Each structure stands twice: as C-alpha cells, then as structure tokens.
Amino acid sequence: MSTAASVLREPQGAPMSGRRAVAIWAAALVGAVGIGFLLSPETLLLLVAGVLALVLVPAVVTPVVQAPSMGLSALLVASVLVPLNVRRGGMPLSVCLLVAGGVCATALLRRWLVPPSAVPVTRTERAVAAFMLVAVLAFVVGQYPWFPAPPAPMTAQAAGLALFLLSGALLVSVGREVRTLAQLKRLTWLFLAASAAAIVVIMVQPLAPGVALFNIVDATTVGSMFWTWVVAVSASQALFNRELSFPWRVGLWGLTLLVLARGLILAFSWASGWLPPLIALGTVFFLRFPRVTLGVGLLSLAPLLMVSNQAVAPVAEQESYSLMTRLEAIKVLWRVVEHNPWLGLGPANYYHYTLQFPILGWYVRFNSHNQYLDLVAQVGVVGLLAFLWVAGEAARLAWQLRERPRSRFARAYAVGVLGGLAGSLAAAALADWIVPFVYNIGIPGFRSSVLFWFFLGGTVALRRMMLAGTEPALAPRTPRHA
C-alpha cells in the first residue's frame, strides 16, 4: 500500500465512547453559541461562508476538473435554455457568461494540475492569442484622452474587454478540454437536443402567453448565432453523417426546416434570423453537391426575385431609414476612429465619443450595428486583422478536417463548422453577433455568440485528436442488402 493511502487510512483503534462523543458535541455547541454572541452578524456570515467554501469547493471543483465536459455541457444548456441575467451595479451578468468564465478557469486549473500534453499549439490558437493580446493593448490605449469628453465607464470598458477575452479563451478551452470523439459527439447532440426543445418552446410561446413553463427560453436573446449554428450543425450531420439511421436524419432535416420556416415566415423582417442560416445551409449543400447547388441557385435567382418582390418591398421600406443611418454612421465613425485607427479607442469607448460629431444633424450616441466596424472602432485595424486571421485559420483547419477525419461524425462536424462560419461572417455584417458590443447586443447576447467560439474550438479538439492518434477508425459502411 502506498504512503499516501496509509496516511489517509483511519487508524485502527477502539470506537469512540458515547460519553466522549456527547462531550465533543456539547463543547462544539457551547463554542458555536459563544462565537454567535461575540461576532457581528456580518462577520458570522463571512465565517460560515468561508467554512462552507472550504467544504464545498473541493467537492465541486474536483469532479469538474476530472470531467471537463460537465462544464461544457452546462455552458451549452445555459446558452440555449437559460435566459436569466443577474444585475450587479446596473451591469447585467449573464448566467452563460458566468458559466463560460467557470469553464475557462477550470481549463486553466487543469493545466496547473495535469501535466501538459506534448501536442503542439495549433495555428488557430496562435491567432486567438494574438486577437486577445490586441484587445488588451486596445484597452490600455483606450485610457488615453482622445477627445475632450469622458470615455465609457470603467465597468463598461472592463465588460467589453471581458467579452473579447472570454470569447477567445473559450475557443482554446474547448480545443484543449475535449479529448475524445465521444465527448465531442455528446456535446453536439446535447446542443441539438436543447436547441430542438428551445425552438418548440419559442414556437408555442405565442399560443400560451403567461404560462411559466414556456418562459425558460427568451426568444429575444438567443440571437442570430443560435439559428445559424442550429442549421449548420443539423444539416451537416443529416447530409454527411451516414452512421445515423434514417429516422434521426429525417429529424435533423425537420429541425433545419423548422428554423428556416420560422425565419422566413414568422420573422422575415429580422434578416439576422434567416439570412445567415440560409447561407450556412447553402454552404453545406455546396460542399456536398457543388455543381447542383450552383445550378439550382442560378436558375432559382430570377423567379425568387420576382415572387419575393412584394414580400421584400415592405421590409425594404422599413429598413431604408436604417440603411441610411448606417451609411451616415460609417462616415461619423471614421472621424472618430481616425484618431487611432491601428489599435482603436478601446472596448466600449467609441460609443461615448460619437457625441463629438453630428449624425443627420443630431448629437447623439450610437453604435455601428456592424461587427467589422465595431472591431475597428474598439481594437483597431490590427484587431480586425487578428479576427480575420482567427476566422481564416478556423476555415483552413475545418477544410482540412473535411477530408482527413476517419470518423463520419467528425467529417460532418467539419462541414458544419464551414457552413456555420460562412453564416456567422455574414451575420457579422448585420450586427455585432460574434463579439457583442456592450451598448448594442450587450452582455445578454453572449449566450448567442458563445456558439461561434465553441464550435470553432471543436475543430481544434479534432486536430489534437488526430495528432495524438486518439481518433477512432472509420466504421465500415453497412451494405444496403444486409
């Protein structure tokens, strides 16, 4: 028996007598009453909290560290089914944001407790590290008084920086914490199952207003990334994963069509809800049937424009003012950003600096409603290039994995990432869906953007499995006559 086991083993001896046990309990009771009289209620509460932390923290942290997929599972469920926000000094703290912080902290703790693997750092992780470093530099540079006006409050700046850092850290954490293909499968199916439940609830909510059961999902905060990645993941698995049985593939196609039907029929005026998912679906089909997809797309373009003219006209009238203001916002934002175009003005700051220049004759604060402009304004051209580097490396890695994995699930996963990435980059032109801006999509929108970084992190995990030789062999196809 090892030394550690012998130390932890209870000594052999006579059992404790009843009188001795009663004496110990009496002494503990007297001591507790005395402490209660001597200490103030605040100090006593702190003492109790400290004792509970000493007891509970190891009981919670140890299983999470040993099974990292627990935290990732909680993150996916929180991003889809938990709309709760906690107010702290006027700044909302999303439950999803808190869980993501716990996941990243756990990944860091594991790196301290577990010897690091010999698998080298991927190019995608280097790009993410550069993106996070630029965000920190922009935060430091943002403390310089660029205008004779106060910048954003420090709480808003810190929240903006946290969104940048947590997004990048989550990608790296997923890439390092998911060690086996079975873990990635479970997380993917968990996301699709939770998404299916959320979509059903969202569809039923208008039919049963006020029912508490249907308030677990907030349709206003699931965001564009939710709809985009549901379509990308479900369609790619249905089309490329031949290990799935026919009923499961039909169910995945039903989920895909339900998302598109909701966006095109029930929420057509909200382009972020149907255009990025449609681009994701088109990308998935193109990777499976490139010639057919291009042919059908070109042949259906003219009829679609003719049929949809009446449907699009009211939306175009509603969005005409929005388009005009966006174009004016670009002009004004350049006058703000030109003071430091390379590293930007720091997270959240440009929103307060827009008061220095009129837009359409009004001196008001506004945001760009565009992810790329937001990045330039907050972290500069260097930050935008770092983000594009992350997207490019993720796309390159997913493209390589599309051909190399020996698992049909992994191949379908890589295709889904390519589709989701295409749709996400399109959604970024419509709003700050990938790295939420504090004064627009805001902290509640992190529950949507987290999916972008999560699934990109999955490609890094697949790459590590290949380098470590842990990816299972491709299962043979079952003959149709069998």
N, C-alpha and C positions, 0 to 999 in steps of 0.2 A: 504493500500500500504506500502511496506517495506521501511525502511530508505534508503537503497541503491538506490531503484527506485526513491524515492523522491529527493535524491541528484542529480541523473543523469538526472532527468527531467528538461527540459528547463523552466526557469521562465516565468510566464505569464506577458506580457507587450506589449507596443506598438511596432510595427515593426520599424526597423531601417530606418531613413530617407535617401533620396537619397544623400543629401549633406554630411551627416556623412559617408556614405559608400564611396563616392568619396574621402573624406579627408583621410580615413584609407588606401585606395588603393594608394593614392599619397604618403603618408608617408612611406608605405612599399616599393614603388618603389624607393624613394629617399634613404632610408636606404640600399636597395639592391645595388644601384649604388655606394653609399659610401663605403660599405664593399668590393665591387669589386675593387675599387681604392686603398684601404688601405691594403688589404691582398694579399699575393703572390698567383699565380695560384695553387701551390701545397696545400697551406693551405685552399684555397677556395674550392678545390675539396674535401678535407677531411671534411670540414664543410658541404658541400652538401651531401656527402656520409653519414655523421652522421645523418643529418636531415631525409634523405630517410630511413635510418635504423630504426630510431625512429618511422617512419610512417609505413614502410612495414613489419618489423619483427613481430610485434603483429598480423598483418593481415595474415601472413604466418604461424607463429608458432601456433596460437590459433586453426585454423581448423585441423592442423596436430596432435596436442595434443588431440583434441577431437575425431578425426578419425584416429587412428594409422594405419589402413590398407592402407591409402593413401601412406605412406612412403614405406610400404612393397610391395605394387603394383608397385611403381616406381622402387624399387630395382630389382624385377623380370624382369621387362621390360628392365632395364639397363643391367642386366646380360646376356640377350639374344639378344637384338636388338640394343644396343648402344656400338659400339666398340671404342668410342673416348677416347683418353688419353690426358691429359694436362701436358705439360712439366714445371717443376719448379726446376731450378738449375740443370738440367741434369737428374733428377729423375722423371719418368713418374707418374702422378697421374691419376689412372683410374676413370672414371665417376662412375662406380659401387662402387669403394672404397669410394668415397666421399658420395654417397647416403647411403651406409652402415653405415658410420660414423654418418650421419644425423639421421638414424633410431635408432641407439644405443643412441645417445644424446637425441632424443625425448623420448625414453623409460625411460631414467634417469630423464628427466624433468617431465614426467608423475608421476614418483614415488615421486617426491618432491611435485607436485601439488595435486595429488589424494591420499587419504588415502590408505595405503597398505591393500590388502585383507588378510583374515585370513587363506588362503590356505597355507599349509606348503611348505617349499622348497623341491623339489624333489631330489632324489639321483643323477639324471643326472646333475642337476645344481650344486650340490656339486662337482661332478667330473670335470665339466667345470671350476669351480672356482679354483680347485687345479691345473688344467692344465695352467690356466692363471697366477697363482701365481708362478709356477715353471718357466714360461717364463720370468717373471720379475726378479726373482732371477738369472736366467742364464744371463740375460742382465747385471746385476750388476757384477756378477762374471766375465763376459767377458771383463770387463775393466782391469783385471789383465794381465800384460805382460807375457803370457805363453811362448812366443818364442821371440828370438831376431829379430823380424820383426814387422812392424806396422800391426795392425788389420784392419778390414774393416772400411771405413769412417763412421763417426757418423751418416750421413744421411742414409747409408745402414743399419746400426745397428738399428736405430730408425724405418726404414721402415720394417725391419724384425720383430721387436717386435710388431709393429702395426698390422701386418698380424696375428700374434698369438692372440693378444688381441681382435681385431675386429672379428675374427672367433668365438671365444668363446662367446663374448658379443652378437653377432648376434643370436646364438642359444638361449641364455637366453632371449633376447628381443622378439624373435618370440614366445617363450613359454609363455611370460607374456602379450604381446600385442594382440595376437589373443584370443579373449574372447568367441567367439561363433562359432558354427559349420558352420554357414552361411559364416562367414568371411573366414574360412579355405577353404571352398568349392570355394568361389570366387577366392581366391589366387591360388588354384590348377588349376582351369580351365583357369585362366589368363596365368599361366605358360605354360600349354599345348597349348593354342591358340597362344601365342607368339612364342613358340618353333616350332609349325607347320609352321607359317609364315617364321621363320628363316630358317628352313630346305628347304622349297620351294625356297627361295631366294638363298641359298647355292647351290642347285641343278641347278638353272637357270643361276647362275653367269658365268660358263664357256661358256654358249651358247650366252651370251650377254655381252662380255667384254666392259668395258668403260661406261656402262650405269649407270648414277648416282643413279638411283632408287635402283639398286641392290647392292650398296656399303654400305647400312645401316648395313649389317652383315659382320663381319670379321671371316671367317671360321677358320683362324689360331689361334684365341684366345678364341673361345667358349669352347675348351678343353674337356678332357675326361669326366669330371663330367656332362657336358651338355648332351652328348649322353647317359651316364649311367642312369641319373635320368629321362630323357625323356622316355626311355624304361621301367624303373621300375614303374613309375607313370602311364603311359598309359596302360601298360599290366595289372597291378594290378586292375585298375579301370574297364577295359574291362572284366576281368575274375571274379572279386569278387563283383562288384557293380551291383546288379541285379535291382536297381532302374533305371538304364539307359535304354533307349529304344534301340532297335536292331540297328538302323542306327548309333547312337552315338557309340555303342560298335564296330561296323564294322569300323568306322572312327578311333577309338583308335588303333585297330589292324593294320589298314593301316599305321598309324604313326609309330608304333613299327616296322613293317616290312620295312618301308622306311629307318629308321635309320640303321637297320641291313644290308639291301641291300647296302646302301652306304658304310658302313664299310667293308663288306666282298667282295664287287665287285670293288668299285671305290677307296678305300683307304686301301687295305688289308695289305700293308707294314707297316701301322701305327697300331700296336696292341692295343694301348690305345683307339682307336676309335671303336673297335668291340669286343675285348675280355671282358672287364668289362661289357658292355651292355649285352653280351651273358650270362655271369654269373648271372647278375641281372634277366634276363628273365628266366633262368633255376631255380633260387631260387623261383621266383613267381610261376612257374609251379609246383615245388616240394611241395610248401605249399598247392596247390590245389589238385594235383594228385601225391602224393609221390611215390606210387608203380609204376604207369605208367611211371613217369619221370625217375626213376632209371632204369626200364626195357628198356625203349627206349634209354636211354643214354648208357647203357652197350652194347645193341645189335648194336647200330649205331657206336660205337667207332672204331671197326676194319674196316668197309667199309669206314668211313670218313678218316681214316689214309691212306688207300690205294688210295682213289680218290684224296686226297689233297696232296699227296706226291710231285707231280710235281709242284703244286702251291706253296707249302711251301718251296721247295728247293731254289728258287731264293731269297726269303726273308731270309732264314736261312744263305745263303752266304753273304747277305748284313749285317746281324746282327751279324755274327760271330766275326768280329772285335769289334763291340760294346760290345758283351758279354765278350770278353777277357779283354777289358779295364775296364769294370765294376768289374770284379773279381780282377784285379790289384788295382782298386780304393779302394776296401774294405780293402786290405792289407795296403795301404798307409794311409787310413783314420784312421785305428786303431792306427797307430803310432802317428797320430795327436791327436786322442781322448783320448788316454791312459793318457795324462797329467791331465785330469779332466773328467773321464768317468761318474760321477754321475750327474753333472749339465751341462756338455758340455762346449763349448767355447764361448757361447753367439750367438745371432742371426747374421748370415751372416759372422762371423769371420773365420770359418774354411776354407773358400774358399781362403783366403789370406795366411793361414798357410800351405797350401799344397805345396807351393813353397819350403818348407824346406826339402822335400823328393822327390826323382825322381820317376816317373811312366813310366815304359818301357824305362828308360834311359833319360827321358826328365824332366826338372824342369819347370813345367807349373802349372797354377791354374786350378782346375777342381772341379766339383761338383759330387755328388754320383749318381744322376738320380734315387734315391730311397727315398721314403718318410720316411721310418723307419730309414735308415742310416742318413738321414738329421736331423731327430729329435734327435738321439743320439749325433750327432756332434754339434748341436746347443743348445739343452736343456738337453742333457744327458740321461742316463738310467731312471732317475726319470721322466723326461719329457715324454719319450716313454711310461713308465708305466701309467702315467696320461692320455695320449692319448688313450691307450688301455682301460683304465678304462672308459673314456667317451664313446668309441665305445661299450664296453660291457654293460654299463648301458642303452645306447640307444637301443641296441638289446634286452635286457631284457624287457624294457618298451614296445617296439613295439610288442614283443611276447605276453605280457600280454594283450595289447590292441587288438591284433588279435582276441581274444576270448571274451573280455568283452564289447566292444562298442555295443550299441544298434542301431547304425546307420550303414547301409551297406557301405556308403561312408567312414566312419571312419575305418571300418574293412578293406576295400580295401586300404585305406591310410596306415594303419599299415603294411600290407603285402608289399606295395610298398617301405616303408622305410626299411624293412628287405632285400628286393631284392636290393635296391639301396645301402644299407650299405655293402652287400656282394660284389657287383661290385666295390664299391669305395675302399674297403680294398684290392681288387685285383689290382686295378689301382695304389694304393699307392706303390706297388712293382715295378711298371714300371717307375714312376716319382713322383715328389712332387706335386701331383694334389690336395691334401686336404688342406695342408698349404703351399702355394707356397714359394719356396726358391728365395730370391731376385735375385740371379745370374743365375737362370735357368728358370723356368716357369715365375717367376717375378711378379711384381705388376699387369701387364695386365692379368695374369692368375687367379687373384682373382675373376674375373667375372664368372669363371667356378667353383672354389672351394666354392663360396658362396652358391651354391645349396646344397651341402652336409650339411652345418650347418643350412641352412634354413629348410630343410625337417626334420632334426632331432629335430629342435626346435618345429616343428608341433606336434610331439609326446608328448612333454612336455605340449603343449597347450591342447591336447586332455586329458591328465591326469588331468590337472587342471579343465577342464570342468566336468570330472567325479566326482572329489572331491567336486566341487561346486554345483553339481546337475543340471547343465545347459545343459547337453547333451540330445537331444530330444529322444523320444521313437522310437523304430524300427518300421518303417511303415510296415503294413501287406502286404504280397505278393498277387498280383492280380492273381486269377485263370486264367489258360490258356483259358478256355472256355468263360470267361467273355468278 
